[in-house]
Amino acid sequence: MIYAEVMNQVEQLIDNGELKPGKRLPSIRSLAKRFGCSVNSIIKAYSELEKKHKIYSVSKSGYYVVERVRSGHSDSANTGFIDFLSAGPDKNAMPYRDYQHCINQAIEVYKEEMFAYSEIQGLPSLREELARHLRDLQVFTVPDRICVVSGSQQAIHLLISLPFPNGKKNICVEQPTHVSMIESIKYQQATAYGIEITDKGLDLDRLEHLFKYHEIKCFYTVTRFQNPTGCSYSNKERRKIVELAQKYDVYIIEDDYLGDLDSDKNQDPMFAYDPSGRVIYIKSFSKVMLPGLRLGLSVIPDFLRDSFLSAKFASDLHTPVLTQGALEIYLKSGMFNAHIQRMRSIYRRKAGLLQKAYQEKLPSGAAYSGSNSGFYSAIRLPSPLKARTFIEDLKKENVHVDDARKMYLPEFVQDSVIRLSVSQVEEKHIEIGVQTIARVIQEQLNRVHTVKFK
Ligand SMILES: Cc1ncc(COP(=O)(O)O)c(C=O)c1O
């Protein structure tokens, strides 16, 4: 029997459910015996099925059937409301079983390391794997510069507090930005200068002014699918920002928390324009995988290595070995890449539906942001509506959204902006949700006008 026939037969067994998701496939030798063919035919068939993301391999263990995306669990079926509020990744698309398998494997592989303190910087074998993975994101670096962190938030929080070689103290940050960044600034008592994200993007003249006159130590920026606006920079803007940073001796903390969702291979991270250490790259594994794992990484420049590692040591000694080991296996086996492909298509579809609904349903006085993937987008309510009362009224209609006020520095706060995350909302509820938002906007506007004429 030739490999193509073996491949077809195994594929059929998977498709008709005889070989269940997460189950180990028969060993190469036993299958060769069963089909009366050479071991090489089975190896070739398995490797083709792996390329098709039907199965994955786990070193020293064998081949397993890939977990399909779960379906049939709707946001409203579970909760009774349309949830544009929750910020975690799509619960129905999470690779629980695959990851469970990796954790079991990690217990086997790392049983000794798990019961002792480990390296502050992260498992060397994982860092090697991460360096390989980062190449796909146009981030070319070596394992020695990578530090595994307990969620990207840890890297952000530590970097804010550390002295940088430019001797400056102030932080520059996009407005709005995600809430944990605002909290970090508050708790580190850092002086922060905001720069607004407008309909036309970032005002680069204003950025230059801030860099030139305000002793900016670093510019914290989310370059793709920003939280909460969903906006991404063009390569031209990224390059220009890096040039300004070089000119005025400012460092850039580039938070690429959703970089995996960008299917446009021509988009470069800022890191690609200056890998010397000027741009400190951060990546999260929370938004495309399980946020509870608390896994992220930072590419640390040589000048920060010692101080960053001592800060990390003071914070939690190291990120747990078990989750690190499981991530390594997940990356090595090809499961992560297969998972990312699925996530990309899920979020592209959802983002597309959301933008279409905004365009068709929202009244003309409402402005909105967003892009072709990612989770987040924001709506600015028409004047004089306020986010707080709007959200309360919307809740009564079983649609939940977030108030963006907490995503601003105090001097930038806007009280008419709401954030929507599309990750937990089923496709079929997106349009209905936006339609409800549009109706409540209209009702509130009508009420304002009625009161005026009383
Ligand atoms: C832009 C951005 N960066 C970083 C984080 C923190 O992610 P992590 O779970 O990796 O700490 C978040 C969390 O929502 C975020 O929105």
The ligand as an SDF file (V2000), in Angstrom:
LIG
                    3D

 16 16  0  0  0  0  0  0  0  0999 V2000
   -2.3550   45.2270   24.9550 C   0  0  0  0  0  0  0  0  0  0  0  0
   -2.1630   44.2730   26.0700 C   0  0  0  0  0  0  0  0  0  0  0  0
   -0.9260   43.9530   26.4590 N   0  0  0  0  0  0  0  0  0  0  0  0
   -0.7050   43.1050   27.4680 C   0  0  0  0  0  0  0  0  0  0  0  0
   -1.7410   42.5280   28.1630 C   0  0  0  0  0  0  0  0  0  0  0  0
   -1.4340   41.5760   29.2940 C   0  0  0  0  0  0  0  0  0  0  0  0
   -1.4460   40.2690   28.8040 O   0  0  0  0  0  0  0  0  0  0  0  0
   -0.8420   39.0220   29.5940 P   0  0  0  0  0  0  0  0  0  0  0  0
   -1.9870   38.1370   29.9090 O   0  0  0  0  0  0  0  0  0  0  0  0
    0.1460   38.3770   28.6480 O   0  0  0  0  0  0  0  0  0  0  0  0
   -0.1540   39.5250   30.8090 O   0  0  0  0  0  0  0  0  0  0  0  0
   -3.0430   42.8220   27.8080 C   0  0  0  0  0  0  0  0  0  0  0  0
   -4.1540   42.2250   28.5450 C   0  0  0  0  0  0  0  0  0  0  0  0
   -5.3060   42.4140   28.2530 O   0  0  0  0  0  0  0  0  0  0  0  0
   -3.2640   43.7080   26.7240 C   0  0  0  0  0  0  0  0  0  0  0  0
   -4.4900   44.0260   26.3220 O   0  0  0  0  0  0  0  0  0  0  0  0
  1  2  1  0
  2  3  1  0
  2 15  2  0
  3  4  2  0
  4  5  1  0
  5  6  1  0
  5 12  2  0
  6  7  1  0
  7  8  1  0
  8  9  2  0
  8 10  1  0
  8 11  1  0
 12 13  1  0
 12 15  1  0
 13 14  2  0
 15 16  1  0
M  END
$$$$
